[in-house]
Amino acid sequence: MICARGISVSLTDLKVRNAKRREKPYKLFDEHGLHLLVMPSGGKLWRWKYRFGGSEKLLALGAYPVISLAAARTLQTDARRTMADGRDPSADKKKKKNQTETTSDAKALNPFKDVAWQWFEKWKADKDQKYVLNAEVRLNEGILSMIGERPIDEIQAPEIVQLICAIESRGASDVARRAHQTTSQIFRFGIAHGLCRQNPSAMFKPSDVLKKVKSENFSRIDADELPQLLKDIEYYSGSPLTRLALKLMALTFLRTSELIKGEWSEINLKKSRWDLPKEKMKGGKRPHIVPMSRQSIEVLEQLWIYRKNDRWILPGERANPCMSNNTILKALERMGYKGKMTGHGFRGVASTVLHENGFAHEHIELQLAHGPSDDVSAAYNYAKYLEPRQKLMQWWADHLDKLLEEGKSSSSILAMRPPVGAAFS
């Protein structure tokens, strides 16, 4: 549509997609009364303003992006045909809705939330209580708040897409992917129990709609295999220096190259932190801070006993100044984890467990030294959230203690051999 001045006033897909929320609702107009209502929450609703029987009326056509611009125009065209036939589109829509509700009472008895809670009761049976509580919050706030009231058999794939994209927009791509997995499990449960007939989540993969996440394919065990791995590390019969390196890697989840090049000058005992310069970090864009748990400091105390000089935390053999890049990998292979676990795998396991236990995505990403690629943001962000990151790292160390107790009847992951000596003296 072109106005008198020759300026197009019709909407485009780009205008609709880029419409930003404001403090108050506002409208973007298309043609013949069709417009997009943009809410302060960020929601975008299609509305059609028309006149019938001498009165101005408003017809709701659905929400974007489930209803695209083209689909909204089609719905408006259909409504105009209804009006041309002498019927009020709003009254006609209400009549059809009542007919649908009358003929689909069986479906109405199965809102998604009811099936979800039935699935949840079965799923949580063998899970840790804290894990269950965190999962319940994510289910309630991330999924049921959006589609919980919808009859499960009426939910379509675009609604699941909208749901996980909304989660991704908060910077929680891992949580978005888990939400897709959870909804798929709920639909499968519903199909198995005759509560629904289809699984719309199975009709697409998260990679079809979510932004690509840079990933490195390093072998790693599942979280439920950690107790056995920690036990194997505790009783590793090779070099005690290697055993301590494995423990320190599990506690700090640094990259292998960052760990083995660690220097004593980087350790700040007064502040209980390890400050790695940017030159040692992947990409070399920012330094990195590792808040040290009590258990990490105890490992460092043991490593101080085995030091060969006052520079390298993990000294090397023969001509190597520091530990070889393959030392940790080969130790894991000798313990029976060839093709199953690498030094880098500790990072992936830690990320999974920390997310599942409700720690903030941004805190986890910063502790993994994931961050913005531009130099200014990288230099600024590396020291953010130190207090919650300290709590995160201490929780992780305590969690490993508990897991080791499952793997062996012992009180602590860090029951060192020989006894701890004077630290850094």
Secondary structure, 3 states (H helix, E strand, C coil): CECCCCCECCCCHHHHHHCCCCCCCEEEECCCCEEEEECCCCCEEEEEEEEECCEEEEEEEEEECCCCHHHHHHHHHHHHHHHHCCCCHHHHHHHHHHHHHHHCHHHHCCEHHHHHHHHHHHHHHHCCHHHHHHHHHHHHHHHHHHHCCCEHHHCCHHHHHHHHHHHHCCCCHHHHHHHHHHHHHHHHHHHHCCCCCCCHHHHCCHHHHCCCCCCCCCCCCCHHHHHHHHHHHHCCCCCHHHHHHHHHHHHHCCCHHHHHCCEHHHEECCCCEEEECHHHCCCCCCCEEEECCHHHHHHHHHHHHCCCCCCECCECCCCCCECCCCHHHHHHHHCCCCCCCCCCHHHHHHHHHHHHCCCCHHHHHHHCCCCCCCHHHHHHHCCCCHHHHHHHHHHHHHHHHHHHHHHCCCCCCCCCCCCCCCCCC
